[in-house]
Amino acid sequence: MQISSESIKIGHPDVVADIIAANVIAEILDEENKLGMDLANMPHCGIEVFLGKGICLVGGEVRTRVFVDIDKIARDSVLGIGYNHAAVGLNGHLMGVLNAIIPQSPDINIGTSMELNKDKEVGAGDQGIMYGFACDETPELLPLPYVLSSRLMRAFEECQNPIFAPDGKGQVSIDYDEKTGKPKRLVKVLMSNAVDYRHVKGKKSVVKSEAKKIAFACLSDWVDKKTEFLFNPTGEWNALNSCSAADSGVTGRKLVVQLYGGYPGAQLGGGSVVNKSPEKVDCSAAFGARYVAKNIVAAGLATKCSVQLAYAIGIAKPFSVYVNCFGTGVVPDSRLEEIIADNFDLTPGGMITRFGLLNGGIYRRIPKTLFMDDYKWEKTDMVKQLKQAAK
């Protein structure tokens, strides 16, 4: 039984779109914080970005007290990734930037604003369902294929070898024991990366050799003599034909990659995460559900846990809470739902406060990884409380 997960580098056009959107929100939060910001006067943002053929369209809706330079943010975001020449598929200096942002709908503001909300709370920015997942396969309490594919991407981003252009994606396949359900070995590694031939010296085969070296070094604790490696399976990927020169980028199109890598049982819900301010539960509840699931597994109450949170627009408390521990729980799933309701504040305001989501610095980081960092939603600080509640 094999399970695979895919991940992508920050130079993939969809992630470039995510980064631009997140950086717009980060800049708004930074400027709002200078004026003094809290839950009552926080900005409300939903940013959408389309990238294609050297054109960047920034749209969506925003309610804020400040001005930010959309053109500069978009260009700086692209240049910061390394897109500074047509030879790598996109040039941030010459990219066309179109601003199509509009004000937030007053009908939505009625529910999300503490001042206007009938309960004087930050209401959910939209209806929808969000999932959080955790399992005991790794120290991060995430699926092993997801962790390894993400590790692969970070290694190629940080290798400092100019032959590898910013655009790239990878995939790993893990062999699982059918009886125990535990991972056994790393079977296959796939790496696709645009090649900047301006920096290739000698034969093209040196690129694959260098790619394999980077991949196997970062996955060394799982690589064995039988692990297969595949690089650029079409045989060619010239950086001239990468990013928006050959593909479009759209915010939210890589949710499967960002949220658990397509691991069976780790479902998706809601919409894009990194392009929304945190009163929108697509963002805050994606983190909240992960936080709950991770603490349940860390507390030893299950070895695998999926948590679904549902919300109604304008209402702060979850519409419903559903738990599925896939038969691994030490108490019934229905009991865990009660424990969650009693021990976690899963209102937008509660999650914004607990996770510090009015910090622009967080938005600058999350397009790279939603988990596996020192985020507050990755903490296991509810373990003692959950163990006590489950007795």
C-alpha positions as CSV (number, residue, x, y, z in Angstrom):
1,M,0.0,0.0,0.0
2,Q,1.5,3.3,-1.1
3,I,0.5,6.8,-0.2
4,S,1.8,9.9,-2.0
5,S,1.9,13.6,-1.3
6,E,2.8,16.5,-3.4
7,S,4.4,19.8,-2.4
8,I,5.5,22.9,-4.3
9,K,8.2,25.6,-4.0
10,I,7.3,29.2,-3.3
11,G,8.2,30.0,-6.9
12,H,5.3,28.0,-8.2
13,P,2.9,30.6,-9.8
14,D,-0.1,29.6,-7.5
15,V,2.1,30.1,-4.5
16,V,3.4,33.4,-5.9
17,A,-0.2,34.5,-6.1
18,D,-0.7,33.4,-2.5
19,I,2.4,35.3,-1.4
20,I,1.3,38.5,-3.0
21,A,-2.2,38.3,-1.4
22,A,-0.7,37.4,2.0
23,N,1.8,40.3,1.8
24,V,-1.0,42.8,1.0
25,I,-2.8,41.7,4.2
26,A,0.5,41.8,6.1
27,E,1.2,45.3,5.1
28,I,-2.4,46.4,6.0
29,L,-2.0,44.8,9.4
30,D,1.4,46.5,10.0
31,E,0.0,49.9,9.1
32,E,-3.2,49.3,11.2
33,N,-1.1,48.3,14.2
34,K,0.7,51.7,14.0
35,L,-2.7,53.3,14.5
36,G,-3.7,51.0,17.4
37,M,-5.7,47.9,16.4
38,D,-7.8,45.4,18.3
39,L,-10.8,43.2,17.5
40,A,-13.1,46.1,17.3
41,N,-11.3,48.0,14.6
42,M,-9.4,45.3,12.8
43,P,-9.3,45.3,9.0
44,H,-11.4,42.9,7.0
45,C,-9.7,41.5,3.8
46,G,-10.2,39.0,1.1
47,I,-7.5,39.3,-1.5
48,E,-7.5,37.4,-4.8
49,V,-4.5,37.4,-7.2
50,F,-4.2,36.2,-10.8
51,L,-0.8,35.9,-12.4
52,G,-0.3,35.2,-16.1
53,K,2.0,36.2,-19.0
54,G,3.7,38.9,-16.9
55,I,0.4,40.4,-15.7
56,C,-0.6,40.5,-12.0
57,L,-4.2,41.2,-11.2
58,V,-5.0,42.0,-7.5
59,G,-8.7,42.0,-6.6
60,G,-11.0,41.2,-3.8
61,E,-12.5,43.3,-1.0
62,V,-11.0,45.3,1.8
63,R,-12.2,47.4,4.8
64,T,-9.3,49.3,6.4
65,R,-8.3,52.7,7.7
66,V,-4.9,52.7,5.9
67,F,-3.4,53.0,2.4
68,V,-0.9,50.4,1.1
69,D,0.9,50.5,-2.2
70,I,-0.5,47.4,-4.1
71,D,1.9,47.9,-7.0
72,K,5.0,48.0,-4.8
73,I,3.9,45.0,-2.7
74,A,3.2,42.8,-5.8
75,R,6.6,43.7,-7.3
76,D,8.6,43.3,-4.1
77,S,6.9,40.0,-3.5
78,V,7.9,38.6,-6.9
79,L,11.4,40.0,-6.8
80,G,11.9,38.6,-3.3
81,I,11.3,35.1,-4.6
82,G,13.9,35.6,-7.3
83,Y,11.8,36.5,-10.3
84,N,14.0,39.3,-11.7
85,H,14.6,38.3,-15.3
86,A,12.7,36.8,-18.3
87,A,15.1,33.9,-18.2
88,V,13.4,32.6,-15.1
89,G,9.9,33.0,-16.4
90,L,8.9,36.3,-14.7
91,N,10.5,39.7,-14.2
92,G,9.1,41.7,-11.2
93,H,10.6,44.9,-12.5
94,L,8.6,44.7,-15.8
95,M,5.5,42.9,-14.6
96,G,2.2,44.7,-15.2
97,V,0.1,45.2,-12.0
98,L,-3.6,45.9,-12.1
99,N,-5.5,46.9,-8.9
100,A,-9.2,45.7,-8.8
101,I,-9.8,45.9,-5.0
102,I,-13.2,47.1,-3.9
103,P,-14.6,47.9,-0.4
104,Q,-16.1,45.2,1.7
105,S,-19.8,44.6,1.3
106,P,-21.8,46.4,4.0
107,D,-24.0,43.4,4.2
108,I,-21.0,41.3,5.3
109,N,-19.7,44.0,7.6
110,I,-23.0,43.8,9.6
111,G,-22.0,40.4,10.8
112,T,-18.2,40.7,11.1
113,S,-17.9,44.1,12.8
114,M,-18.1,44.0,16.6
115,E,-19.8,47.3,16.6
116,L,-22.6,46.3,14.2
117,N,-22.9,42.6,15.1
118,K,-26.0,41.9,17.2
119,D,-24.0,39.9,19.7
120,K,-21.2,42.5,19.8
121,E,-18.7,39.8,18.7
122,V,-16.5,39.3,15.7
123,G,-18.9,37.1,13.7
124,A,-17.6,34.5,11.2
125,G,-16.7,36.2,7.9
126,D,-18.5,33.6,5.9
127,Q,-20.3,30.3,6.3
128,G,-18.4,27.1,5.6
129,I,-16.7,24.1,6.9
130,M,-13.0,23.7,7.9
131,Y,-11.0,20.6,8.8
132,G,-8.0,20.0,11.0
133,F,-6.0,16.8,11.1
134,A,-3.2,15.2,13.1
135,C,-1.7,11.7,13.3
136,D,1.2,10.2,15.2
137,E,3.4,9.3,12.1
138,T,5.9,12.1,12.7
139,P,7.1,14.3,15.6
140,E,5.2,17.1,14.0
141,L,2.0,15.0,14.3
142,L,1.5,15.2,10.5
143,P,1.4,12.5,7.8
144,L,4.8,11.4,6.8
145,P,4.3,11.9,3.0
146,Y,3.3,15.5,3.7
147,V,6.3,16.1,6.0
148,L,8.8,14.6,3.5
149,S,7.4,16.3,0.4
150,S,7.5,19.7,2.3
151,R,11.0,19.0,3.5
152,L,12.0,18.3,-0.1
153,M,10.7,21.7,-1.3
154,R,12.5,23.6,1.5
155,A,15.7,21.9,0.6
156,F,15.5,23.0,-3.1
157,E,14.5,26.6,-2.1
158,E,17.5,26.9,0.3
159,C,20.1,25.0,-1.7
160,Q,21.6,28.3,-3.2
161,N,22.3,26.5,-6.5
162,P,21.4,29.0,-9.3
163,I,20.8,26.2,-11.8
164,F,17.4,25.6,-10.0
165,A,15.0,28.4,-10.9
166,P,12.3,29.4,-8.4
167,D,9.5,27.3,-10.0
168,G,9.3,23.7,-8.9
169,K,7.3,21.0,-7.4
170,G,7.9,17.5,-5.9
171,Q,6.2,14.3,-4.8
172,V,7.0,11.4,-2.6
173,S,5.5,7.9,-2.2
174,I,5.6,6.0,1.0
175,D,5.1,2.3,1.4
176,Y,2.7,1.5,4.4
177,D,2.3,-1.8,6.3
178,E,-1.2,-3.0,5.4
179,K,-1.7,-4.6,8.8
180,T,-0.4,-1.9,11.1
181,G,-1.0,1.1,8.9
182,K,2.4,2.4,9.7
183,P,4.9,3.8,7.2
184,K,7.7,1.4,6.2
185,R,9.9,3.0,3.6
186,L,10.3,5.8,1.1
187,V,9.6,4.2,-2.3
188,K,9.8,7.0,-4.9
189,V,10.9,10.7,-5.0
190,L,9.8,12.9,-7.9
191,M,11.3,16.4,-8.4
192,S,10.4,18.8,-11.1
193,N,12.3,22.0,-11.2
194,A,12.8,24.7,-13.8
195,V,16.4,24.8,-14.9
196,D,18.2,28.1,-15.5
197,Y,20.6,27.1,-18.2
198,R,22.6,30.3,-17.9
199,H,24.3,28.7,-14.9
200,V,24.7,25.1,-16.2
201,K,28.3,24.2,-16.8
202,G,29.0,21.2,-18.9
203,K,26.5,18.4,-19.7
204,K,22.8,18.7,-18.8
205,S,23.1,15.4,-16.9
206,V,24.8,17.4,-14.1
207,V,21.4,19.0,-13.2
208,K,19.8,15.6,-12.4
209,S,22.8,14.5,-10.5
210,E,22.7,17.6,-8.4
211,A,19.0,17.4,-7.9
212,K,19.3,13.8,-6.6
213,K,22.0,14.8,-4.2
214,I,19.9,17.5,-2.7
215,A,16.8,15.3,-2.5
216,F,18.5,12.3,-0.9
217,A,20.4,14.5,1.6
218,C,17.2,16.1,3.0
219,L,15.3,12.7,3.0
220,S,18.3,10.7,4.3
221,D,16.5,9.2,7.3
222,W,14.0,7.5,4.9
223,V,16.1,6.9,1.8
224,D,17.3,3.3,1.2
225,K,19.1,1.5,-1.7
226,K,15.8,0.8,-3.5
227,T,14.4,4.4,-3.3
228,E,13.7,5.5,-6.9
229,F,14.4,9.1,-8.0
230,L,12.8,10.8,-11.0
231,F,13.7,14.3,-12.2
232,N,11.8,16.4,-14.8
233,P,10.0,13.4,-16.3
234,T,9.3,15.1,-19.7
235,G,13.1,15.4,-20.1
236,E,13.2,19.2,-20.2
237,W,12.0,22.2,-18.2
238,N,13.7,25.4,-19.2
239,A,13.2,28.2,-16.8
240,L,12.3,30.4,-19.8
241,N,9.1,28.4,-19.8
242,S,8.3,28.5,-16.1
243,C,6.0,30.5,-13.8
244,S,3.7,32.9,-15.6
245,A,5.6,32.6,-18.9
246,A,4.0,29.1,-19.3
247,D,1.4,28.8,-16.5
248,S,-1.1,30.9,-14.6
249,G,-1.2,31.4,-10.9
250,V,-4.3,31.8,-8.8
251,T,-4.8,32.2,-5.1
252,G,-6.1,29.2,-3.3
253,R,-5.4,26.7,-6.0
254,K,-3.0,24.6,-4.0
255,L,-5.1,23.9,-1.0
256,V,-4.5,20.1,-1.1
257,V,-0.8,20.7,-1.1
258,Q,-0.9,23.2,1.7
259,L,-3.4,21.3,3.9
260,Y,-2.0,17.8,4.6
261,G,-0.9,16.9,1.1
262,G,-3.9,14.8,0.1
263,Y,-3.4,12.2,2.9
264,P,-6.4,9.8,3.1
265,G,-8.7,11.0,5.9
266,A,-7.3,14.5,6.0
267,Q,-10.2,16.2,4.3
268,L,-10.5,19.8,2.9
269,G,-13.2,22.3,3.5
270,G,-13.7,26.0,3.3
271,G,-11.6,28.0,0.8
272,S,-8.3,29.6,0.4
273,V,-6.5,30.3,3.7
274,V,-3.6,32.7,3.3
275,N,-5.4,35.5,1.4
276,K,-8.0,36.3,4.1
277,S,-7.9,38.3,7.3
278,P,-8.6,36.1,10.3
279,E,-12.3,36.9,11.0
280,K,-12.8,34.8,7.9
281,V,-12.9,31.3,9.3
282,D,-11.4,29.9,6.1
283,C,-8.3,31.2,7.7
284,S,-8.6,31.2,11.5
285,A,-10.7,28.0,11.8
286,A,-8.3,26.1,9.5
287,F,-5.7,26.8,12.2
288,G,-8.1,26.3,15.0
289,A,-9.2,22.8,13.8
290,R,-5.6,21.8,13.3
291,Y,-4.8,23.0,16.9
292,V,-7.6,20.9,18.4
293,A,-6.7,17.8,16.4
294,K,-3.0,18.1,17.2
295,N,-3.6,18.5,20.9
296,I,-6.0,15.5,20.9
297,V,-3.3,13.3,19.4
298,A,-0.6,14.8,21.5
299,A,-2.7,14.0,24.6
300,G,-2.8,10.3,23.6
301,L,-6.6,10.4,23.1
302,A,-6.2,9.1,19.6
303,T,-3.5,8.2,17.1
304,K,-5.3,9.9,14.2
305,C,-7.9,12.6,14.4
306,S,-9.9,14.8,12.0
307,V,-11.9,17.7,13.4
308,Q,-14.6,19.5,11.3
309,L,-15.8,23.0,12.3
310,A,-18.8,24.6,10.6
311,Y,-19.8,28.3,10.8
312,A,-22.6,30.6,9.8
313,I,-21.8,34.0,8.5
314,G,-22.1,36.7,11.2
315,I,-22.3,34.2,14.1
316,A,-19.2,33.7,16.3
317,K,-19.6,30.2,17.7
318,P,-19.3,27.2,15.5
319,F,-22.5,26.0,13.9
320,S,-21.3,22.4,14.6
321,V,-18.3,20.4,15.7
322,Y,-17.6,16.9,14.4
323,V,-14.7,14.5,15.3
324,N,-13.5,11.4,13.6
325,C,-10.7,9.4,15.2
326,F,-11.0,6.5,12.7
327,G,-11.4,4.0,15.5
328,T,-8.2,5.0,17.3
329,G,-9.7,7.1,20.1
330,V,-9.5,6.0,23.7
331,V,-12.9,7.7,24.3
332,P,-15.9,8.0,22.0
333,D,-15.7,10.6,19.3
334,S,-18.9,12.1,20.6
335,R,-17.3,12.6,24.0
336,L,-14.4,14.4,22.3
337,E,-16.9,16.8,20.7
338,E,-18.2,17.6,24.1
339,I,-14.6,18.1,25.5
340,I,-13.8,20.4,22.5
341,A,-16.9,22.6,23.2
342,D,-15.9,22.9,26.9
343,N,-12.2,23.6,26.5
344,F,-11.6,25.5,23.3
345,D,-12.8,29.0,22.2
346,L,-13.3,28.5,18.5
347,T,-15.0,31.8,17.8
348,P,-13.1,34.1,15.4
349,G,-12.3,36.5,18.2
350,G,-11.0,33.7,20.4
351,M,-8.8,32.2,17.7
352,I,-7.5,35.6,16.6
353,T,-6.4,36.3,20.2
354,R,-5.0,32.9,21.0
355,F,-3.0,32.6,17.8
356,G,-1.9,36.3,17.4
357,L,-3.4,36.5,14.0
358,L,-3.3,40.3,13.8
359,N,0.4,40.1,13.3
360,G,1.5,40.9,9.8
361,G,4.6,38.7,10.2
362,I,2.5,35.6,10.4
363,Y,1.0,36.4,7.0
364,R,4.4,36.7,5.5
365,R,5.3,33.2,6.6
366,I,2.1,31.1,6.1
367,P,2.2,30.8,2.2
368,K,5.4,28.8,2.7
369,T,4.0,26.4,5.3
370,L,0.8,26.5,7.3
371,F,2.2,24.1,9.9
372,M,5.7,22.8,10.9
373,D,6.8,26.1,12.4
374,D,6.6,27.9,15.8
375,Y,3.0,29.1,15.1
376,K,0.8,29.2,18.2
377,W,-1.7,26.8,16.5
378,E,1.1,24.2,16.4
379,K,1.6,24.2,20.1
380,T,0.5,21.3,22.3
381,D,-0.3,23.3,25.3
382,M,-3.8,21.8,25.9
383,V,-2.6,18.3,26.5
384,K,-2.8,18.3,30.3
385,Q,-6.3,19.9,30.2
386,L,-7.5,17.4,27.6
387,K,-6.2,14.4,29.6
388,Q,-8.0,15.7,32.7
389,A,-11.2,16.3,30.8
390,A,-11.1,12.8,29.3
391,K,-10.8,10.9,32.6
